[in-house]
Amino acid sequence: MNDTLLIIGACGQIGTELTLKLREKYGEKNIIATDIREGSKELMHSGIFEILNATDEEAIAIIVEKYQITQVYLMAAMLSVTAEKLPNKAWNLNINSLLYILNLAKDKKIKKVFWPSSIAVFGHSTPKHNTPQETITEPTTVYGISKLAGERWCAYYQDKYDVDVKSIRYPGIISWKANPGGGTTDYAIEIFHKALKEKKYDCFLSPETRLPMMYMDDAIKATIELMSTKKTTNFTSYNISAIDFTPQEIATEIQKHIPNFNINYKPDFRQKIADSWPSSVDDTKAKKDWNWTHEFDLKIMTIEMLKNLKTRFNSSLENV
């Protein structure tokens, strides 16, 4: 591999596993991990790591020059729940960091960019079921607004400056390696932790709230596959689909393995955020353009989550 990849936000939920997979695929010397803080031991010991603030334009340029970076994966972002509490900081992180990277690509300092978007770009006016690739986008959250603006900036830079930028509208991402973070869909991670440790869970969404979800392995697979494809003619942040379920459905699946697990529903302010998002998305364009397909369904994902979390917790948990 002749390229050197820079991961900004490498210690986040997706960034950690993406970095490790890229190092496995392309070699540790070719993947430079950065974040505002140090990450897991596995990440820190697997290759080069630098402290980097994604909102520091000069520092980013220095890293790009130091390592002769050719591709940037900008994974740093403030997620939905946290962004609602800190809107100005969220905008600064989510948008200004992107503009810094796009300008480096415009100036031919780097060749290729990956930037993650989200189903948060959709809103109440968007068709909720099988949401089309091209449809009404009227987000109602700070996070969603920033992601929609980012999509348009990416399209602008590709059209005006011929920047090679690729993007995915991630659904809720589920991983056993990451702790629940600042996202509305993070109940689908938290529920596994509580099921194993406490046999009960108070869910902040209603039992029938259906949302698009994806196991982390599929999300990483999609990201690497997309970045390996040729440059697309017109920029689009791709819808990708895997599974969709409600809190009630995932609880039922967990109860097949932990029969005495109980769930209670106590919807809070996050319910309003979830209600503005699709229940499922249409990923026909991703399938057509780069042969996207997922591998994990709800049943397999549940087995993987419980098995790996049990090992991670390193305890003699019963009923699993």
C-alpha positions as CSV (number, residue, x, y, z in Angstrom):
1,M,0.0,0.0,0.0
2,N,1.4,3.4,-1.0
3,D,-1.1,5.5,0.9
4,T,-0.8,6.7,4.5
5,L,-4.1,7.1,6.3
6,L,-4.9,9.6,9.1
7,I,-7.7,8.8,11.5
8,I,-9.0,11.8,13.3
9,G,-11.2,10.8,16.3
10,A,-9.6,7.4,16.4
11,C,-10.6,6.8,20.1
12,G,-14.3,7.1,19.5
13,Q,-16.8,4.3,19.1
14,I,-16.3,3.8,15.3
15,G,-12.9,5.3,15.2
16,T,-11.3,2.7,17.5
17,E,-12.5,-0.4,15.6
18,L,-11.9,1.3,12.2
19,T,-8.3,2.1,13.1
20,L,-7.6,-1.5,14.3
21,K,-9.2,-3.0,11.1
22,L,-7.3,-0.6,8.8
23,R,-4.0,-1.5,10.6
24,E,-4.8,-5.2,10.2
25,K,-5.5,-4.7,6.5
26,Y,-2.8,-2.2,5.5
27,G,-0.1,-2.4,8.1
28,E,0.4,-0.4,11.3
29,K,3.0,1.9,9.8
30,N,0.5,3.2,7.2
31,I,-2.3,4.1,9.7
32,I,-1.8,7.2,11.9
33,A,-4.3,7.4,14.7
34,T,-5.1,10.7,16.4
35,D,-7.5,12.0,19.0
36,I,-7.8,14.7,21.7
37,R,-7.2,12.0,24.3
38,E,-5.5,8.6,24.5
39,G,-7.6,5.5,23.8
40,S,-7.7,1.8,24.7
41,K,-4.5,-0.1,25.3
42,E,-5.2,-2.2,22.1
43,L,-5.4,1.0,20.0
44,M,-2.4,2.7,21.6
45,H,-0.1,-0.4,21.3
46,S,-1.1,-1.3,17.8
47,G,0.6,1.6,15.9
48,I,1.4,5.3,15.8
49,F,-0.7,7.6,17.9
50,E,-0.6,11.4,18.2
51,I,-2.7,13.8,20.3
52,L,-4.7,16.0,18.0
53,N,-7.6,18.4,18.4
54,A,-9.9,18.2,15.4
55,T,-10.6,21.9,15.6
56,D,-7.0,22.9,15.4
57,E,-6.4,23.6,11.8
58,E,-2.7,24.3,12.1
59,A,-2.0,21.1,14.1
60,I,-3.9,19.0,11.5
61,A,-1.7,20.5,8.7
62,I,1.4,19.7,10.7
63,I,0.4,16.1,11.1
64,V,-0.5,15.7,7.4
65,E,2.9,17.1,6.5
66,K,4.8,15.1,9.1
67,Y,3.5,11.7,7.9
68,Q,2.9,12.6,4.3
69,I,-0.8,11.7,4.7
70,T,-2.8,10.8,1.5
71,Q,-6.2,9.9,3.0
72,V,-8.1,11.3,6.0
73,Y,-10.9,9.6,7.9
74,L,-12.5,12.3,9.9
75,M,-14.4,10.4,12.6
76,A,-14.5,13.1,15.3
77,A,-18.0,14.4,16.0
78,M,-20.3,15.4,18.8
79,L,-23.3,13.1,18.8
80,S,-27.0,13.9,19.1
81,V,-27.6,14.0,22.9
82,T,-24.4,15.9,23.8
83,A,-24.8,18.3,20.8
84,E,-28.2,19.4,22.1
85,K,-26.6,20.5,25.3
86,L,-23.6,22.2,23.7
87,P,-24.8,23.4,20.3
88,N,-22.0,25.9,19.6
89,K,-19.2,23.5,20.4
90,A,-21.0,20.8,18.4
91,W,-21.1,23.0,15.3
92,N,-17.5,24.0,15.7
93,L,-16.3,20.4,15.9
94,N,-18.7,18.8,13.4
95,I,-18.4,21.5,10.7
96,N,-15.1,23.4,11.0
97,S,-13.0,20.2,11.3
98,L,-14.6,19.1,8.0
99,L,-13.8,22.3,6.3
100,Y,-10.2,22.1,7.4
101,I,-9.9,18.6,5.8
102,L,-11.7,19.6,2.6
103,N,-9.4,22.6,2.2
104,L,-6.4,20.3,2.5
105,A,-7.9,18.1,-0.3
106,K,-8.7,21.2,-2.4
107,D,-5.1,22.3,-2.1
108,K,-3.9,18.8,-3.1
109,K,-2.2,18.1,0.3
110,I,-4.3,14.9,0.6
111,K,-6.0,12.8,-2.1
112,K,-9.1,11.3,-0.5
113,V,-11.4,12.0,2.4
114,F,-14.0,9.9,4.4
115,W,-16.5,11.8,6.4
116,P,-19.4,10.1,8.2
117,S,-22.9,11.4,8.0
118,S,-26.0,10.0,9.8
119,I,-29.7,9.2,9.6
120,A,-30.0,12.3,11.8
121,V,-30.1,14.4,8.5
122,F,-33.7,13.3,8.2
123,G,-36.6,14.8,10.1
124,H,-40.4,14.5,10.8
125,S,-41.2,15.4,7.2
126,T,-39.1,12.6,5.8
127,P,-40.8,9.3,4.8
128,K,-40.1,7.1,7.9
129,H,-40.3,3.7,6.3
130,N,-37.7,2.7,3.7
131,T,-36.5,6.2,3.6
132,P,-35.2,7.0,0.0
133,Q,-31.6,8.0,-0.8
134,E,-32.9,11.3,-2.1
135,T,-35.7,12.7,-0.1
136,I,-36.8,15.6,2.2
137,T,-34.1,16.4,4.8
138,E,-35.3,18.7,7.5
139,P,-33.3,17.7,10.7
140,T,-34.5,19.0,14.0
141,T,-31.4,18.4,16.1
142,V,-28.1,20.3,16.2
143,Y,-26.3,17.0,15.3
144,G,-28.6,16.5,12.3
145,I,-28.3,20.1,11.1
146,S,-24.5,19.8,11.2
147,K,-24.5,16.5,9.3
148,L,-26.8,17.9,6.6
149,A,-24.6,21.0,6.2
150,G,-21.6,18.7,6.0
151,E,-23.1,16.7,3.2
152,R,-23.7,19.9,1.2
153,W,-20.1,21.1,1.9
154,C,-18.8,17.8,0.7
155,A,-20.9,18.0,-2.5
156,Y,-19.7,21.6,-3.1
157,Y,-16.1,20.7,-2.8
158,Q,-16.4,17.7,-5.0
159,D,-18.2,19.7,-7.7
160,K,-16.2,22.9,-7.5
161,Y,-12.7,21.6,-6.6
162,D,-12.8,18.0,-7.7
163,V,-12.2,16.7,-4.2
164,D,-12.5,12.9,-3.7
165,V,-14.8,12.7,-0.7
166,K,-16.9,9.7,0.4
167,S,-19.6,9.4,3.0
168,I,-22.1,7.1,4.7
169,R,-25.2,7.9,6.6
170,Y,-24.6,5.6,9.5
171,P,-27.6,4.2,11.4
172,G,-27.3,3.3,15.1
173,I,-24.0,1.4,15.5
174,I,-23.9,-1.4,18.1
175,S,-20.6,-2.7,19.5
176,W,-19.4,-4.7,22.5
177,K,-16.1,-2.9,22.6
178,A,-17.4,0.6,23.1
179,N,-19.3,1.9,26.1
180,P,-22.6,3.7,25.5
181,G,-21.8,7.3,24.4
182,G,-23.8,10.4,23.6
183,G,-26.2,9.0,21.0
184,T,-29.9,8.4,21.0
185,T,-29.5,4.9,19.5
186,D,-27.0,4.0,22.3
187,Y,-29.8,2.3,24.3
188,A,-29.1,-0.7,22.0
189,I,-25.6,-1.0,23.5
190,E,-26.6,-0.1,27.1
191,I,-29.4,-2.7,27.1
192,F,-26.8,-5.5,26.8
193,H,-24.6,-4.2,29.6
194,K,-27.6,-3.9,31.9
195,A,-29.0,-7.3,30.9
196,L,-25.7,-9.0,31.8
197,K,-24.9,-7.0,35.0
198,E,-28.3,-6.3,36.5
199,K,-30.9,-8.4,34.6
200,K,-33.0,-5.3,34.1
201,Y,-33.0,-2.1,32.1
202,D,-34.9,1.2,32.1
203,C,-35.2,2.2,28.5
204,F,-35.4,5.9,27.6
205,L,-37.4,5.1,24.4
206,S,-40.9,3.7,24.1
207,P,-41.2,-0.1,23.4
208,E,-42.4,0.5,19.8
209,T,-39.7,3.0,18.7
210,R,-38.3,1.4,15.5
211,L,-34.9,2.6,14.3
212,P,-32.3,1.5,11.7
213,M,-29.3,-0.2,13.4
214,M,-26.1,-1.9,12.4
215,Y,-23.5,-4.2,14.1
216,M,-20.1,-2.5,14.2
217,D,-18.5,-5.2,12.0
218,D,-20.9,-4.3,9.1
219,A,-20.3,-0.5,9.6
220,I,-16.5,-1.0,9.4
221,K,-16.9,-3.3,6.4
222,A,-19.0,-0.6,4.6
223,T,-16.6,2.1,5.3
224,I,-13.5,0.3,4.0
225,E,-15.4,-1.0,1.0
226,L,-16.6,2.4,0.0
227,M,-13.2,4.0,0.3
228,S,-11.8,1.2,-1.9
229,T,-14.2,2.1,-4.8
230,K,-13.4,4.4,-7.6
231,K,-14.4,8.1,-7.3
232,T,-18.1,8.5,-7.8
233,T,-19.4,11.0,-10.4
234,N,-21.7,12.8,-8.1
235,F,-21.2,13.1,-4.3
236,T,-23.8,11.5,-2.1
237,S,-23.7,10.3,1.5
238,Y,-25.0,6.8,1.1
239,N,-27.9,5.3,2.9
240,I,-26.8,1.9,4.2
241,S,-29.2,-0.6,5.8
242,A,-28.7,-3.7,7.9
243,I,-31.4,-4.3,10.5
244,D,-34.1,-2.3,12.2
245,F,-35.9,-3.2,15.5
246,T,-37.7,-1.7,18.5
247,P,-36.6,-1.8,22.2
248,Q,-39.3,-4.5,22.7
249,E,-37.9,-6.7,19.9
250,I,-34.3,-6.5,21.1
251,A,-35.4,-7.2,24.7
252,T,-37.3,-10.3,23.5
253,E,-34.2,-11.5,21.7
254,I,-32.0,-11.0,24.8
255,Q,-34.6,-12.9,26.9
256,K,-34.0,-16.0,24.8
257,H,-30.5,-16.1,26.4
258,I,-31.3,-14.4,29.7
259,P,-34.9,-15.4,30.6
260,N,-35.1,-13.4,33.8
261,F,-34.1,-10.1,32.1
262,N,-36.7,-7.4,32.5
263,I,-37.2,-4.1,30.7
264,N,-39.1,-1.0,31.8
265,Y,-39.9,1.9,29.5
266,K,-39.3,5.5,30.7
267,P,-39.2,7.7,27.6
268,D,-37.4,11.0,28.1
269,F,-36.3,13.9,25.9
270,R,-34.5,11.5,23.6
271,Q,-37.8,10.1,22.5
272,K,-38.5,13.2,20.5
273,I,-35.1,12.9,18.8
274,A,-35.8,9.3,17.9
275,D,-39.3,10.1,16.6
276,S,-37.7,12.4,14.0
277,W,-35.6,9.7,12.5
278,P,-36.5,6.9,10.0
279,S,-37.6,3.5,11.1
280,S,-35.8,1.9,8.1
281,V,-33.8,3.2,5.1
282,D,-33.5,2.2,1.4
283,D,-29.9,1.5,0.5
284,T,-30.5,0.5,-3.1
285,K,-28.0,3.1,-4.4
286,A,-25.2,1.7,-2.2
287,K,-26.0,-1.8,-3.4
288,K,-25.9,-0.7,-7.0
289,D,-22.8,1.6,-6.8
290,W,-20.5,-0.5,-4.7
291,N,-22.3,-3.8,-4.1
292,W,-23.0,-3.1,-0.4
293,T,-24.5,-5.9,1.7
294,H,-24.7,-6.5,5.4
295,E,-23.9,-9.8,7.3
296,F,-25.4,-9.5,10.8
297,D,-29.1,-9.7,11.6
298,L,-30.7,-9.2,15.1
299,K,-30.3,-12.9,16.1
300,I,-26.6,-13.2,15.2
301,M,-25.8,-9.7,16.6
302,T,-27.4,-10.5,20.0
303,I,-25.4,-13.7,20.3
304,E,-22.1,-11.9,19.4
305,M,-22.9,-9.0,21.9
306,L,-23.6,-11.3,24.8
307,K,-20.8,-13.6,24.2
308,N,-18.2,-10.9,23.8
309,L,-19.5,-8.7,26.6
310,K,-19.4,-11.7,29.0
311,T,-15.8,-12.2,28.2
312,R,-15.0,-8.5,28.5
313,F,-16.6,-8.3,31.9
314,N,-14.6,-11.3,32.9
315,S,-17.2,-12.6,35.4
316,S,-19.1,-15.8,36.1
317,L,-22.4,-14.4,34.8
318,E,-25.2,-16.9,34.9
319,N,-28.0,-17.7,32.4
320,V,-25.9,-16.8,29.3
